[in-house]
C-alpha cells in the first residue's frame, strides 16, 4: 500500500504502478486526497491518480469519507480532505463527488460487486 499525498508527475506515478506490476506485487493506493498534507497544502492531481490506477488495474481508497465539521472531522488540519459534509453520499462535495461519481475512473464507474454480494455465496 502507498499513501500518495505527495505530488508525483504522471511519469513518476506510472513508474510506481509499472514497478508493482513488473514485480508481481499486490498493490493498492491506500490513501490520497485533493491536497497535500500537512494542513491544506497545494492541490494534488487526484484525477490523474485515479485515471492511471484504473488503467493499470490498481485499486485505491480516497481519504476520507467523513464530515467536514471541524469539531468532529477526522481531518482536523484540513476539513477539505473530507469527501462529504455529513458522511452521506448525498452530501459529496467537490473532489469527493468527482472520485466517487463523476470521473470516468470513479467508484461508480469502475467498482465491481464481489460475487458474494451478487449471489449471496462465494461459490
HELIX and SHEET records of a PDB file:
HELIX    1   1 UNK A   10  UNK A   22  1                                  13    
HELIX    2   2 UNK A   46  UNK A   56  1                                  11    
HELIX    3   3 UNK A   79  UNK A   81  5                                   3    
HELIX    4   4 UNK A   89  UNK A   91  5                                   3    
HELIX    5   5 UNK A   94  UNK A   97  1                                   4    
HELIX    6   6 UNK A   98  UNK A  102  3                                   5    
HELIX    7   7 UNK A  107  UNK A  110  1                                   4    
HELIX    8   8 UNK A  115  UNK A  119  1                                   5    
SHEET    1   A 3 UNK A   2  UNK A   3  0                                        
SHEET    2   A 3 UNK A  28  UNK A  31  1                                        
SHEET    3   A 3 UNK A  59  UNK A  60  1                                        
END                                                                             
